[in-house]
Amino acid sequence: MEEAIKKAEVLIEALPYIQKFYRKIVVIKYGGSILGEDKIRQGVLQDIVFLNLVGIRIVLLHGGGPNISERMRSEGRKTEFVDGMRVTDVETLKVVEEELEVLNKKIVNELQRLGAQAVGLNGKDGIIQAEKKKTKIDLGLVGQVKQVNTSRIQEALESNVIAVVLPMGFGSDNKVYNINADEAASSVALALKAEKFVVLTNVAGIMRNPEDPNSLLSSLSAQEAEVLIKNNVIQTGMIPKVKACLDAVKGVAKAHIIDARIPHGLLLEIFTDKGVGTEIVH
């Protein structure tokens, strides 16, 4: 009986948050190695289905870097990165799109098996208008988001369907571009005027001291996050994630960085007072 009461108390704690976020849009970015781990992915997708079934409108934007790199290796192709961005020629772009489409279909199928309605969308199909990314070293067909057309995503959300978007864009030069998933996700969140932007990763969040697991910063302002980047507290692979959050909170109420390896971390961050990751507010 006591265990049943505790479960009921958890549900009651979640109730105000369910009411607050009912019919609101949450954009989730999910990628990297944690996307390829079946147990973690199943837990994350279960949480997403729960959010969907209590009336929260979900957009899931995914990357697929490890899958793409593995495919390149298996075909004997070299992968070159500049500042964390994959140099993308025509042949590489083909591999990128094929691998992203495989992942997209897999995620959609798994969401449907878990009881939700979901649809896969390719950003290049009238959603993400892109232009060539301006960099000192030519990255080839790597783009940056110029504009987001939300109509196809909104159509899915209005029908309570989870929109699963892969990060590619189409330019006015009639070229398809590979888009950084963090950038694409934050741009989509801004365009949709989302209530929340969530980055799922494989670290606990932003640490004041990266060597100290007890130094997690549960909440900070955009200005404080920028200072941490400037002072090299936030480093390497965390920088693009935090910058995506900083871009998002220019129009989104809150951005969150959550460790996807924590069981039901997504639900704990959204439906409890304390949360489990780092939230960034404007």
C-alpha positions in Angstrom: 0.0 0.0 0.0 2.8 2.5 0.9 4.5 1.9 -2.5 1.2 2.6 -4.2 0.7 5.8 -2.2 4.2 6.9 -3.2 3.5 6.4 -6.8 0.3 8.4 -6.5 2.3 11.2 -4.8 4.7 11.3 -7.7 1.7 11.7 -10.1 0.2 14.5 -8.0 3.6 16.3 -8.0 3.6 16.1 -11.8 0.0 17.4 -12.2 0.7 21.2 -12.0 3.4 20.7 -14.7 1.1 18.6 -16.9 -1.5 21.4 -16.6 1.1 24.1 -17.3 2.6 22.5 -20.4 -0.6 21.0 -21.8 -0.7 21.7 -25.6 2.6 23.6 -25.3 5.5 22.7 -27.7 8.7 21.1 -26.5 11.6 20.7 -29.0 14.1 17.9 -28.1 17.4 17.5 -29.7 18.8 13.9 -29.5 21.9 12.6 -31.1 25.4 11.3 -30.7 26.5 8.0 -29.3 23.5 7.9 -26.9 21.1 7.6 -29.9 22.8 4.3 -30.8 22.5 2.6 -27.4 19.2 0.6 -27.5 18.4 0.6 -23.8 19.0 4.4 -23.4 17.1 5.1 -26.6 14.1 3.0 -25.5 14.0 4.9 -22.2 14.1 8.3 -23.8 11.4 7.3 -26.4 9.2 6.0 -23.6 9.5 9.4 -21.9 8.7 11.2 -25.1 5.6 9.0 -25.7 4.5 9.8 -22.1 4.8 13.6 -22.7 2.9 13.2 -26.0 0.1 11.2 -24.4 -0.5 13.8 -21.6 -1.0 16.4 -24.3 2.5 18.0 -24.8 3.4 18.7 -28.4 6.7 17.1 -29.2 9.2 17.8 -31.9 12.2 15.5 -31.9 15.2 16.6 -34.0 18.0 14.0 -34.2 21.6 13.8 -35.4 23.5 10.7 -36.3 27.2 11.5 -36.4 28.5 8.2 -35.1 26.4 6.2 -37.6 27.6 8.4 -40.4 31.3 8.1 -39.3 31.0 4.3 -39.0 29.5 4.1 -42.5 32.3 6.2 -43.9 34.9 4.0 -42.2 33.3 0.8 -43.5 33.4 2.2 -47.1 37.1 3.2 -46.6 36.4 6.9 -46.8 38.1 9.5 -44.7 36.1 11.8 -42.4 37.5 15.3 -41.9 36.3 17.6 -39.3 37.0 21.3 -38.8 36.0 22.8 -35.4 33.7 19.9 -34.9 31.9 20.2 -38.3 32.1 17.5 -40.9 33.6 18.5 -44.2 30.9 17.4 -46.6 31.4 16.8 -50.3 28.7 15.4 -52.7 29.5 11.8 -51.8 29.6 12.4 -48.1 26.3 14.3 -48.3 24.7 11.2 -49.8 26.0 9.0 -46.9 24.8 11.6 -44.4 21.3 11.7 -45.8 21.0 7.9 -46.1 22.1 7.3 -42.6 19.9 10.1 -41.2 16.9 8.6 -43.0 17.6 5.1 -41.6 17.7 6.6 -38.1 14.6 8.7 -38.7 12.6 5.7 -39.8 13.9 3.6 -36.9 12.8 6.3 -34.3 9.4 6.8 -35.9 8.8 3.0 -35.9 9.9 2.7 -32.2 7.6 5.6 -31.2 4.7 4.0 -33.0 5.4 0.6 -31.3 5.3 2.4 -27.9 1.8 3.7 -28.7 2.3 7.2 -30.1 1.6 8.6 -33.5 4.8 9.9 -35.2 5.9 11.1 -38.6 9.4 11.5 -40.1 10.3 14.7 -41.8 13.4 15.7 -43.8 14.4 19.3 -43.1 15.3 19.8 -46.8 11.7 19.2 -47.8 10.4 22.7 -47.4 11.2 23.0 -43.7 14.7 24.3 -43.3 15.8 27.0 -45.7 19.6 27.0 -45.7 22.6 28.8 -47.0 26.3 27.8 -47.2 28.0 28.1 -43.9 30.6 30.9 -43.9 33.8 29.6 -42.5 37.6 30.3 -43.0 38.1 26.8 -44.3 35.6 25.6 -47.0 33.4 22.9 -45.4 31.7 22.0 -48.7 28.0 21.3 -48.4 27.6 22.3 -44.8 24.9 24.9 -44.3 23.5 27.2 -41.7 19.8 27.8 -41.1 18.4 30.9 -42.9 14.7 30.4 -42.1 12.4 27.7 -40.8 9.0 27.0 -42.4 7.0 25.4 -39.6 3.8 24.6 -41.5 4.4 20.8 -41.9 5.6 20.5 -38.3 2.6 22.4 -37.0 0.3 20.2 -39.1 1.6 17.2 -37.3 1.5 18.8 -33.8 -2.1 19.9 -34.3 -3.0 16.2 -34.8 -1.1 15.2 -31.7 1.6 13.5 -33.9 5.2 13.6 -32.8 7.3 15.3 -35.5 10.7 13.5 -36.0 12.9 15.8 -38.0 16.3 15.2 -39.5 18.7 18.1 -39.9 19.2 18.9 -43.6 18.3 22.0 -45.5 17.7 23.3 -49.0 19.2 26.5 -50.3 18.0 29.1 -52.8 21.0 27.8 -54.9 19.1 24.5 -55.3 21.7 22.7 -53.2 21.0 20.3 -50.3 23.0 21.1 -47.1 24.1 19.1 -44.1 23.1 21.2 -41.0 24.5 20.9 -37.5 21.7 19.2 -35.4 22.1 21.5 -32.4 21.8 24.5 -34.6 18.8 23.1 -36.6 17.0 22.1 -33.3 17.4 25.6 -31.7 16.3 27.3 -34.9 13.2 25.1 -35.1 12.4 25.8 -31.4 12.7 29.5 -32.0 10.5 29.4 -35.1 7.8 27.4 -33.3 8.0 29.7 -30.2 8.4 26.5 -28.1 7.9 26.5 -24.4 11.0 24.4 -23.9 14.2 23.4 -25.8 15.9 20.3 -24.5 19.3 18.9 -25.4 19.8 15.3 -24.5 23.5 14.4 -24.2 25.8 12.0 -22.3 26.9 14.4 -19.5 25.0 15.5 -16.4 24.8 19.1 -17.5 27.0 22.2 -17.1 29.6 21.7 -14.4 31.4 24.6 -12.5 34.3 22.3 -12.3 34.3 19.6 -15.1 36.5 17.3 -12.9 34.0 17.5 -10.0 30.7 15.5 -10.6 29.1 17.4 -7.6 29.6 20.8 -9.2 26.5 20.6 -11.4 24.9 24.0 -12.1 21.1 23.3 -12.0 20.1 26.8 -13.3 21.9 29.7 -14.8 21.2 32.7 -16.9 22.3 33.2 -20.5 24.8 35.8 -19.4 26.3 33.4 -16.8 26.6 30.7 -19.5 28.4 33.1 -21.8 30.9 33.9 -19.1 31.5 30.2 -18.5 32.3 29.8 -22.2 34.6 32.8 -22.1 36.4 31.5 -19.1 36.9 28.0 -20.6 34.7 26.3 -17.9 32.5 25.1 -20.8 34.7 23.4 -23.3 34.9 21.4 -26.5 31.8 19.3 -27.4 29.6 21.1 -24.8 30.2 24.5 -26.4 27.9 24.0 -29.5 25.2 22.5 -27.2 25.3 25.5 -24.8 25.4 27.9 -27.8 22.3 26.2 -29.2 20.6 26.8 -25.9 21.7 30.4 -25.8 20.2 30.9 -29.3 17.0 29.2 -28.3 16.3 31.3 -25.1 16.2 34.4 -27.2 12.6 33.4 -27.8 12.0 30.2 -25.9 11.2 30.3 -22.1 13.8 27.8 -21.0 16.5 25.5 -22.4 17.6 22.3 -20.7 20.7 20.1 -21.0 20.0 16.6 -19.6 21.9 13.4 -19.3 19.9 10.9 -21.4 21.5 8.0 -19.5 19.6 8.9 -16.3 16.4 6.7 -16.3 13.4 9.0 -17.1 15.6 12.1 -16.9 13.4 13.9 -19.4 10.3 13.4 -17.1 12.3 14.3 -14.0 13.5 17.6 -15.5 10.1 18.7 -16.8 7.7 17.3 -14.1 9.6 17.8 -10.8 10.6 20.9 -8.8 14.3 20.1 -8.7 15.1 18.5 -12.1 18.2 16.6 -13.0 20.1 18.6 -15.5 21.0 22.3 -16.2 18.4 24.8 -17.2 19.3 28.0 -19.0 17.0 31.0 -18.9 17.2 34.3 -20.8 
